Each structure stands twice: as structure tokens, then as C-alpha cells.
Amino acid sequence: MDRPAIDPFPTDDDREFGYGVAKVTLGALPGLGGAAQELLDKLVGSPLQKRREAWFAAIGLALADLAERVEGFDAEALAQDEVFVSTVARATQLALAAHGKAKREALRNIVLNTAAGVRLDEALLGSFLSYVERFSEAHLKLLALLADPMADPAYAADARGTMMGSINGIIVKTHPDLARDEEVLDRLHDDLARENLVNKSLKVMMSGSGLQNPQTTPYGAAFLKFIRDPQA
């Protein structure tokens, strides 16, 4: 099918109020304004501009790809979709503050799912966006691991060879990046469990077959689905 034309996303935003105020304030300082403004542009303005351009380019390309893959997708209608526009605005704000690739991909996928017609209760959408904002990339990795542990080669190999053990124990052995020490893994899990995204304990001893089961709640599974590519 022909790819519907999608207007380019903006690469500049004059509404960056905080940055603009900082420049004006520094410019008013006698003997310091010019140099301070130049430093602010170099250290803050330019990196933010590059991040903004990369974000909008990624969104534009992803929407064009979605239009090509999904029959009946009306790209032009998105401009009149208030939910989509609001979601893009919030996701953009969060993406500009996120330096990690996984978080930006999660935000991009939220935009794509919204564009594809997925609609959540406003409170639920707000919660899901706040999770991406508040959680680290380690939180997201642990959540994905617990949703489908046997899809992870290292975890699966250890679980298949374990007669009796705990999920926590296998993660400690197979994912040192998530368990630099036990307290770090406990903190990651506790944060997810507090939001009812995963089961309450990973330290319960269970049989080998139990170690292979998903540990996410339906709520956690819904969150993961919303931050994944709708066409994956």
C-alpha cells in the first residue's frame, strides 16, 4: 500500500520555558551574561536540541512504518486526535529528560500504541507514563524478565537444571547487572511489587517447573504490552 504522507514533526519548540528563562536571566548579569549564555547553549541547548530532533525523527519514522504495516491506518486523523496529541506532548517531555535507550523506546511505543488506537483510562495512562518516568532501565529489564523468564537464555538454562530453588537465586546467578548486591535486586523488585506489577516475593522456594512461570500480574502484563511495539 502507498505510505500516507505524514507532516514532519517539529525540531524546535519555543515553549521550552525553563531554558528560555535561564538564558534571559544569565543575559542580564553584568559582565557575565554573554559568556554564561554561550556556555548554557553549548552544555544544555545543543544537547537538548539534538535529543529533541532524534526523538521526533524516531516518532515520525515509526508512524510512517505503522501506516505502511497497518491496513486502514489514517495518519492524517492523528492531528485531530486529542488523546494522541496529549500523549505525544507528555511522552516528549519525558523523552527529553531520559538518557537511556530503553526508556525512550518505551515512550515511543506508548505513542505508537496510542496512534494505533489503543485507549486506556486516563488515570491508567497517567500511571503507565509515570512508571516510565520513575523507573530505571533496570526496573524495566527486571519486569520484562519476570514476564517471560524462559525467553531469557541464561535464566532458562539455569532454571531447567534446578530441581528446587528461588527465582531470586537464579536472577542473582544469571544477571549480575540486576543484582550487583542483594539489596539492589530487592529494591528493584519491591518497587515493582508496590505498584502491583509483579508477584510479592521472588525468594519463595519452588520446584523447577515453578521457576519457569511468569511472575507478573495482569496489571504488569498490561503495562509491558503498552510500552512494546504494537507490531512486534
PETAHU-V693738 format. One record per backbone hydrogen bond with DSSP energy under -1.0 kcal/mol. NH is the residue of the N-H (numbers start at 1). CO is the residue of the C=O. Records with the same first field share a line. If there is no record, write none. Layout:
BEGIN
NH=CO ; CO
END
This chain:
BEGIN
16=13
17=15
20=16
21=17
22=18
23=19
24=20
25=21
26=22
27=23
29=26
32=29
33=29
36=32
37=33
38=34
39=35
40=36
41=37
42=38
43=39
44=40
45=40
46=41
48=44
49=45
50=46
51=47
52=48
53=49
54=50
55=51
56=52
57=53
58=54
59=55
60=56
61=57
62=58
63=59
64=60
65=61
66=62
67=63
68=64
69=65
70=66
73=70
78=75
80=77
81=78
85=81
86=82
87=83
88=84
89=85
90=86
91=87
92=88
93=89
94=90
95=91
96=92
98=95
104=100
105=101
106=102
107=103
108=104
109=105
110=106
111=107
112=108
113=109
114=110
115=111
116=112
117=114
118=113
125=121
126=122
127=123
128=124
129=125
130=126
131=127
132=128
133=129
134=130
135=131
140=136
141=137
142=138
143=139
144=140
145=141
146=142
147=143
148=144
151=148
152=149
156=152
157=153
158=154
159=155
160=156
162=159
165=206
168=202
170=166
171=167
172=168
173=169
174=170
175=171
178=175
185=181
186=182
187=183
188=184
189=185
190=186
191=187
192=188
193=189
194=190
196=193
197=192
199=215
206=165
208=163
211=207
212=209
213=210
215=146
217=197
221=217
222=218
223=219
224=220
225=221
226=222
227=223
228=225
232=229
END
